[in-house]
Amino acid sequence: GGDPRQITDGDWNDGEPCWSPDGTRLAFTSARSDERWTWPAPQVWTVRLSDGALTRLTTEDRASAGPTWSPDGKYIAFISGPRRGSVGHTDFYVTETDAAAPRQRSLSADCVPTCEDTCIDDQRSSHGAHCVAWTADSAEALFLASSDGATHVYAARADGSATPRALTSGRDKRRFNKGLF
């Protein structure tokens, strides 16, 4: 209820808002560096609603997307790729939300797939928003990763104690009509 109020302002785009479990903060993405118009690379931020205090959780050398709070509010998971020099490969990251000096930690550094749904079909080359979900106990985060023409669901331990594991498997075995392709 109540009248809406503006939470952020400035000469940049803020997007992908995600409420904290306790409703006191929002996580969002925003590219606020001086290079934002030539080399856009959104970072993950939080804003405390009571006083508007901003905290940047990620660095400007990576482009991040899809911030999602863990149910216990301890972590934010997100997808991120290098600002420059990448060929579209993204990794899956978490960061602690209340650390004095938040640090981003890749949970997929040892995985081969890119951590997005990047399979191309005849409809579009991107399949929409980044999909990150958490288990109810906040122990694992789930994400999509694509490789060799297939996209699968992976689970990663929030504490980084294990390599992410695939929860789905298989490939589409259908063959295209050889006369058409």
Phi, psi and chi 1 to 4 in degrees:
 res  aa     phi    psi   chi1   chi2   chi3   chi4
   1 GLY       -  176.8      -      -      -      -
   2 GLY    87.9  174.7      -      -      -      -
   3 ASP   -77.0  144.0  -67.4  -32.0      -      -
   4 PRO   -67.4  150.8   17.3  -23.0      -      -
   5 ARG  -135.6  146.3   67.6 -178.1  169.1  104.3
   6 GLN   -76.0  133.4 -174.0  171.6  -21.9      -
   7 ILE  -101.5  -37.1  -62.5  170.8      -      -
   8 THR  -126.0  159.5   63.2      -      -      -
   9 ASP  -154.4  165.7   64.9    5.1      -      -
  10 GLY   138.5  176.1      -      -      -      -
  11 ASP   -89.2   60.2 -177.3   24.4      -      -
  12 TRP  -158.8  170.3   44.0   71.8      -      -
  13 ASN  -103.5  127.4  -63.0  -39.7      -      -
  14 ASP  -106.6  137.9  -62.8  -27.7      -      -
  15 GLY  -154.4 -178.3      -      -      -      -
  16 GLU    52.7   49.5  -60.5 -175.5  -79.7      -
  17 PRO   -66.8  145.0   27.0  -34.0      -      -
  18 CYS  -144.1  121.7 -178.8      -      -      -
  19 TRP   -69.4  141.7  -72.8  100.1      -      -
  20 SER   -70.5  153.8   64.6      -      -      -
  21 PRO   -57.0  -32.2  -24.3   33.1      -      -
  22 ASP   -89.0   -1.2   64.1    6.9      -      -
  23 GLY    75.6   12.1      -      -      -      -
  24 THR   -96.9  -14.9   62.9      -      -      -
  25 ARG  -139.1  161.1  -66.7  179.3  -73.9  176.3
  26 LEU  -121.5  138.1  -79.4  171.3      -      -
  27 ALA   -97.4  146.8      -      -      -      -
  28 PHE  -159.1  171.2   63.3   98.3      -      -
  29 THR  -111.1  146.7   57.0      -      -      -
  30 SER  -161.1  132.9 -175.2      -      -      -
  31 ALA   -98.9  103.8      -      -      -      -
  32 ARG  -114.3    7.0  -62.8 -178.1  177.1 -156.2
  33 SER   -75.1  166.2   76.4      -      -      -
  34 ASP   -64.2  -21.8  -69.2  -21.6      -      -
  35 GLU   -91.0    9.6  -65.8 -177.1  -57.8      -
  36 ARG   -59.2  -25.6   67.0 -176.1  170.2  -85.2
  37 TRP   -90.5  -21.4  -57.7  116.1      -      -
  38 THR  -101.5  -36.9   54.8      -      -      -
  39 TRP  -133.0   74.6  -73.9   93.8      -      -
  40 PRO   -62.3  136.4   15.1  -20.0      -      -
  41 ALA  -154.7   87.7      -      -      -      -
  42 PRO   -61.7  143.3  -17.1   27.6      -      -
  43 GLN  -108.5  163.7  -66.3   89.2   52.0      -
  44 VAL   -90.8  130.8  175.8      -      -      -
  45 TRP  -126.9  160.1  -64.1   74.8      -      -
  46 THR  -126.0  151.3   60.6      -      -      -
  47 VAL  -129.5  130.7   59.7      -      -      -
  48 ARG   -84.8  123.9 -166.1  170.2   46.0 -138.9
  49 LEU   -70.1  -27.5  -60.0  177.1      -      -
  50 SER   -66.2  -35.3   62.6      -      -      -
  51 ASP  -135.4    1.8   61.4    4.6      -      -
  52 GLY    76.8   11.2      -      -      -      -
  53 ALA   -64.1  128.1      -      -      -      -
  54 LEU  -102.0  142.9  -70.8  167.2      -      -
  55 THR  -133.5  124.5  -57.6      -      -      -
  56 ARG   -89.1  126.2 -172.0  176.3   73.4 -169.4
  57 LEU   -98.5  -15.2  -60.4  177.2      -      -
  58 THR  -127.2  168.3   59.0      -      -      -
  59 THR   -97.4  163.0   59.3      -      -      -
  60 GLU   -78.3   -5.5  -68.4 -178.9   -0.5      -
  61 ASP   -83.2   -1.9   62.5  -29.9      -      -
  62 ARG  -130.4  151.6  -57.1 -169.4   66.4   76.1
  63 ALA  -101.2  123.6      -      -      -      -
  64 SER  -118.5  153.6  -59.6      -      -      -
  65 ALA  -154.0  161.2      -      -      -      -
  66 GLY    69.1   39.2      -      -      -      -
  67 PRO   -62.4  133.8   25.3  -32.5      -      -
  68 THR  -140.2  123.7  -53.8      -      -      -
  69 TRP   -72.4  143.9  -68.2   83.0      -      -
  70 SER   -73.4  153.1   61.3      -      -      -
  71 PRO   -56.9  -30.1  -27.6   35.9      -      -
  72 ASP   -85.9   -2.8   63.6    7.3      -      -
  73 GLY    77.2    3.9      -      -      -      -
  74 LYS   -79.8  -31.3 -176.2  177.0  176.9 -178.4
  75 TYR  -126.8  157.5  -60.4  103.8      -      -
  76 ILE  -125.2  127.1  -67.1  175.7      -      -
  77 ALA   -99.1  150.4      -      -      -      -
  78 PHE  -161.6  165.3   57.5   96.5      -      -
  79 ILE  -100.8  142.1  -54.8  -60.3      -      -
  80 SER  -152.4  144.6 -172.3      -      -      -
  81 GLY  -138.1  159.4      -      -      -      -
  82 PRO   -58.0  142.1  -20.6   30.5      -      -
  83 ARG   -62.9  -41.6  178.5 -177.1 -149.5  136.7
  84 ARG  -129.0  156.2  -67.7 -173.4  177.1   95.5
  85 GLY    78.0    7.9      -      -      -      -
  86 SER   -98.0  157.7  126.0      -      -      -
  87 VAL  -110.3   35.3  -70.9      -      -      -
  88 GLY    93.2    2.3      -      -      -      -
  89 HIS   -76.0  133.1 -177.0   85.6      -      -
  90 THR  -123.7  154.2   55.6      -      -      -
  91 ASP  -118.3  167.0  -74.5  -50.5      -      -
  92 PHE  -104.2  126.9 -173.7   70.8      -      -
  93 TYR  -124.7  157.7  -78.4   78.8      -      -
  94 VAL  -132.0  157.4  -64.1      -      -      -
  95 THR  -142.3  146.7 -173.7      -      -      -
  96 GLU   -74.2  143.8  -69.7   85.8    7.3      -
  97 THR   -91.2  -23.3   58.9      -      -      -
  98 ASP  -114.7   12.5  -68.6  -35.7      -      -
  99 ALA   -70.0  147.4      -      -      -      -
 100 ALA   -60.3  -38.4      -      -      -      -
 101 ALA  -128.4   87.4      -      -      -      -
 102 PRO   -56.4  138.0  -17.8   27.7      -      -
 103 ARG  -128.9  137.9   66.4  179.1  179.7   88.6
 104 GLN   -84.5  141.0   53.0 -168.5   -0.8      -
 105 ARG  -133.2  123.2 -179.3 -179.2   57.6 -143.2
 106 SER   -75.5  131.7  174.0      -      -      -
 107 LEU  -100.5   -3.5  -62.5 -177.8      -      -
 108 SER  -122.2   17.2   64.2      -      -      -
 109 ALA   -56.9  -29.8      -      -      -      -
 110 ASP   -93.9    3.0  -64.2  -30.4      -      -
 111 CYS   -92.2  145.7  -69.6      -      -      -
 112 VAL   -81.1  -41.8  173.5      -      -      -
 113 PRO   -65.7  154.9  -14.7   25.2      -      -
 114 THR   -80.2  140.2 -170.3      -      -      -
 115 CYS   -88.9   60.6  -63.4      -      -      -
 116 GLU  -157.0  168.7  -61.2 -176.1   73.6      -
 117 ASP   -88.9   92.9  179.9    8.5      -      -
 118 THR  -110.1   11.1   58.1      -      -      -
 119 CYS   -65.8  134.8  -72.1      -      -      -
 120 ILE   -97.8  132.1  -61.1  174.0      -      -
 121 ASP  -120.7 -171.6   59.8   21.9      -      -
 122 ASP   -83.0    4.7   62.1   -8.4      -      -
 123 GLN   -97.8  -44.6  -58.9  -61.6  -48.5      -
 124 ARG  -168.0  163.7   58.4 -172.7 -177.8  -97.2
 125 SER   -92.1  -10.1   61.8      -      -      -
 126 SER  -128.8  142.9  175.2      -      -      -
 127 HIS  -105.6   32.5  -64.7  137.6      -      -
 128 GLY    92.5 -150.9      -      -      -      -
 129 ALA   -65.9  155.5      -      -      -      -
 130 HIS   -71.9  134.0  -60.4   87.7      -      -
 131 CYS  -108.7  109.6 -176.3      -      -      -
 132 VAL  -127.0  134.1  175.9      -      -      -
 133 ALA  -136.8  161.2      -      -      -      -
 134 TRP  -121.9  151.7  -75.2   88.7      -      -
 135 THR   -73.2  156.9   57.5      -      -      -
 136 ALA   -59.5  -29.8      -      -      -      -
 137 ASP   -89.7    4.5   62.6    1.4      -      -
 138 SER    65.0   12.1  -60.4      -      -      -
 139 ALA   -78.0  -30.8      -      -      -      -
 140 GLU  -134.7  148.0  -69.2 -174.0  -56.1      -
 141 ALA  -114.0  142.0      -      -      -      -
 142 LEU  -108.2  140.7  -49.7  176.1      -      -
 143 PHE  -149.7  165.2   62.2   95.4      -      -
 144 LEU   -96.1  145.7  -61.5  175.4      -      -
 145 ALA  -143.7  141.5      -      -      -      -
 146 SER  -120.2  141.3  -61.3      -      -      -
 147 SER  -163.4  142.0  179.6      -      -      -
 148 ASP    53.6   39.4  -62.8  -33.9      -      -
 149 GLY    79.7   12.6      -      -      -      -
 150 ALA  -135.4  146.8      -      -      -      -
 151 THR  -115.6  132.9  -61.4      -      -      -
 152 HIS  -129.9  163.5  -66.2  -71.6      -      -
 153 VAL   -94.0  131.6  178.6      -      -      -
 154 TYR  -119.4  154.6  -76.1   76.7      -      -
 155 ALA  -121.2  133.0      -      -      -      -
 156 ALA  -123.6  136.6      -      -      -      -
 157 ARG   -68.7  129.9  -58.4  -79.3  -48.3  162.4
 158 ALA   -60.7  -30.8      -      -      -      -
 159 ASP   -85.6   -0.1   61.7    8.3      -      -
 160 GLY    73.8   16.7      -      -      -      -
 161 SER   -78.0   -5.5   62.4      -      -      -
 162 ALA  -150.6  154.4      -      -      -      -
 163 THR   -67.2  138.9  -59.4      -      -      -
 164 PRO   -55.1  145.4  -26.4   35.2      -      -
 165 ARG  -116.7  144.7   68.0 -174.8 -165.1  -70.1
 166 ALA   -76.1  132.3      -      -      -      -
 167 LEU   -96.9  -17.0  -59.8  179.0      -      -
 168 THR  -125.9  161.8   60.1      -      -      -
 169 SER  -152.1  175.9   64.4      -      -      -
 170 GLY   104.7  167.5      -      -      -      -
 171 ARG  -137.4  156.2  -66.5 -173.7   53.2  144.0
 172 ASP   -74.3  115.0 -173.6   -8.0      -      -
 173 LYS   -92.2    2.8  -59.0  -65.1 -175.2 -170.3
 174 ARG   -63.6  146.9  -67.9  176.7  -73.5  173.1
 175 ARG  -109.3  142.1  -60.6  -75.2 -173.1 -122.1
 176 PHE   -76.9  154.6  -68.8  109.8      -      -
 177 ASN   -63.2  116.3 -179.8  -33.6      -      -
 178 LYS   -62.4  -22.7  -68.8 -177.7 -179.5 -178.7
 179 GLY   -74.4  -19.8      -      -      -      -
 180 LEU   -98.4  -25.7  -62.9  175.0      -      -
 181 PHE  -127.1      -  -63.7   96.6      -      -
